[in-house]
Amino acid sequence: MLTTIRKKNPNANTSTFSEANLKCLTEHMQELKIPAGSHLFWEGEPADKLYFVQSGSVRITKSSDEGKELILYMYQPGDLLGQIHLFQTSTHGFSGKVVEDTVLGFISQKDLEALIEQNSELSVEFIKWMSLNHRITETKLRDLIMYGKPGALCSTLIRLSNTFGKPDGDHIEISKKLTHTELSNMIGATRESVNRLLNDLRKQDIIDYSNDFILIKNMERLKEFCKCENCAIEICRI
């Protein structure tokens, strides 16, 4: 059995759940420990489990035929993940890779469906969670398609600040070190393009670096680049 959480993580994607129902869900999970660099699942495998990140992190990626990798999501402690379609079979449309040593809870689709049938409040909250994930995906696609690579990068920086941001005086430090290659994989650009775009933002005094961490100095200018619609914090996340 998974060690239950005592308090919800405010930055997690589980805002649709009450503490009682999130506890109920995790108490029915089994624990799984996976070392860094391992795959949790591969694209095309049955999507028949729901996972809860207890510690560590999981990166969801999509690969092209040419081997180009696109980072779709980065799940942190307190997040739920899984491409489950209730009461029907489905397969993963992407791969899940464990970035660091990670402890997960998991529940099978069959057990999840039984739990949802027994708990009407949980079923409503789970539907809301699925809807929330669709909205996150929709807004990411909007930013990638409509505002070009500069807008997509600015949107990604805003999402990173909402997920990993820490106040640093009047600025916000993204407290997760990311390479230019990782950033390029988040927006489907080349590393050279991202390097150039970041340098442009730095010259405009919109961002800077502090001990290899990205420092956002002018959030409003970032929002202008991607025509930010000021989505709720639970939607505007990486």
Summary of the structure (lengths in Angstrom):
residues: 238
radius of gyration: 18.3
end to end distance: 28.8
largest distance: 57.1
contacts: 717
relative contact order: 0.14
helix: 38%
strand: 25%
